[in-house]
């Protein structure tokens, strides 16, 4: 298992790239258009990616404990939260994202 910071960067980058690649080519064949949701999410994922290295060690430790206790449940919860990023979930940085993730994961039965 890789460290949490590396995993988060990979997840945020993958999700941002998915949004970047989700577009519709317009009738002129040269222009494209992304959904408003994808446009919004791209900026959030970039901010999340850029702030992973600023995560407080105590928040990383708590998250690592959750991940170690129930890896499959943790991964499902992480994927759910990443899918919500956009207008429904707009954390300002990676720490806010982990706080949301941890509160959701902590409330789930394992």
C-alpha positions in Angstrom: 0.0 0.0 0.0 1.4 3.4 -1.0 1.3 6.4 1.3 -1.9 8.3 1.6 -0.5 11.6 0.0 0.6 9.7 -3.1 -2.7 7.9 -3.4 -4.7 11.2 -3.0 -2.6 12.9 -5.6 -3.2 10.1 -8.1 -6.9 10.0 -7.4 -7.2 13.8 -7.8 -5.2 13.9 -10.9 -7.1 10.9 -12.4 -10.5 12.6 -11.6 -9.3 16.0 -13.1 -8.1 14.2 -16.2 -11.5 12.5 -16.6 -13.2 15.9 -16.4 -10.7 17.3 -18.9 -11.4 14.5 -21.3 -15.2 14.7 -20.9 -16.3 17.0 -23.7 -18.5 17.2 -26.7 -17.1 18.2 -30.1 -19.2 20.9 -31.6 -20.6 20.9 -35.2 -17.7 22.8 -36.6 -15.4 19.8 -35.7 -12.8 22.1 -34.2 -14.5 23.4 -31.0 -15.5 21.5 -28.0 -17.7 22.1 -24.9 -17.5 20.7 -21.4 -20.4 20.5 -19.0 -20.6 23.2 -16.4 -20.1 20.5 -13.7 -16.9 19.3 -15.3 -15.5 22.8 -15.7 -16.2 23.5 -12.1 -14.7 20.2 -10.9 -11.5 20.7 -12.8 -10.6 23.7 -10.7 -11.5 22.0 -7.5 -9.4 18.9 -8.3 -6.4 21.1 -9.2 -6.7 22.8 -5.8 -7.0 19.5 -4.0 -4.0 18.1 -5.8 -1.9 21.3 -5.1 -2.7 21.2 -1.4 -2.0 17.5 -0.6 1.5 18.3 0.6 0.0 20.7 3.2 -2.0 18.1 4.9 -1.5 18.1 8.7 0.2 14.9 9.9 -2.6 14.2 12.4 -5.2 14.3 9.6 -3.1 11.9 7.6 -2.7 9.6 10.5 -6.4 9.5 11.2 -7.2 8.8 7.6 -4.5 6.1 7.4 -6.2 4.4 10.5 -9.5 4.3 8.7 -7.9 3.0 5.5 -6.1 0.2 7.4 -9.1 -0.8 9.4 -11.4 -1.3 6.3 -9.5 -0.9 3.0 -12.4 -1.8 0.7 -15.0 0.4 2.5 -12.5 3.2 2.7 -11.9 3.0 -1.1 -15.6 2.9 -1.9 -16.1 6.0 0.3 -13.2 7.8 -1.3 -14.6 7.0 -4.8 -18.0 8.3 -3.8 -16.7 11.5 -2.5 -14.5 12.1 -5.6 -17.6 11.5 -7.8 -19.4 14.2 -5.8 -16.7 16.9 -6.3 -18.3 19.8 -8.1 -21.3 21.8 -7.2 -22.4 19.2 -4.6 -19.0 19.0 -2.9 -16.5 21.8 -3.2 -13.8 21.5 -0.6 -11.3 24.4 -0.7 -8.3 22.2 -0.1 -7.2 18.6 0.5 -7.6 18.9 4.3 -11.3 19.8 3.9 -11.8 16.9 1.5 -10.3 14.5 4.0 -12.4 15.9 6.8 -15.5 15.2 4.8 -14.2 11.8 3.9 -13.3 10.9 7.4 -16.6 12.1 8.8 -18.5 10.0 6.3 -16.3 6.9 6.8 -16.4 7.2 10.6 -20.2 7.1 10.5 -20.4 3.9 8.4 -20.6 0.4 9.8 -17.5 -1.5 9.0 
